[in-house]
């Protein structure tokens, strides 16, 4: 049982690597998730540290000197720009993709959005903690908390907006395939730029897609049967005409 599971997983990975049509979408999706979780950690690590380093070891002193150098002070700003860079990367990935299957765009969007749910939950918990810190005797938190929460909201919004190109591509492709109308596409597109509602919009698309697939299978079978009976009736009519002749 385990061997068969791992064989299926191995074949899926191979097909993903060899697919030029939609493989790049999933690769970018995995990279997007990793970088979204990684850049806040790198940002915190690279913040300049002005503590006394007299008792630090050589490695600690080297890191501290680098953080407090002119270049080191600019590194955190680079990590703050990562969500914007990821947003631009998502747009470029979608535009350059050769994929014509709308479901692949939806699958990538779901993969990223669902994987980032713990990221946003952790962010909300951290914001609540910072707000509670205002009521402590630490006076500086009164000034630090609003700035920190503002930065977190901006970075979180860009991380959320970075998944929107995949949903928009799915909706545009769905209009071409006559899977949904312009009103539905506009509504879901607007939902992609609001916290929480963006996931709800993605879930709606997923449920709608499953409903379309179910209806297609159901009515597709009926159409197949109708075509079969119509073909038989046509053959029977031709046979009767030949007999009459």
Buried (B, 14 or more C-beta within 10 A) or exposed (E): EEEEEEEEEEEEEEEBEEBEEBBBBBBBBBEBBEBBBEBBEBBEEBEEBEEEBEEBEEEEEEBBEEBEEEEBEEBBEEBBEBBBBBBEBBBEBBEEBEBEEBBBBBBBBBBBBEBBEEBBEEBEEBBEEBEEBBEEEEEEBEEBBEEBBEEBEEBBBBBBBBBBBBBBBBBBBBBEEEBBEEEBBEEBBEBBEEEEBBBEBBEBBBEBBEEBEEEEEEEEEEEEEEEEEEEEEEEEEEEEEEEEE
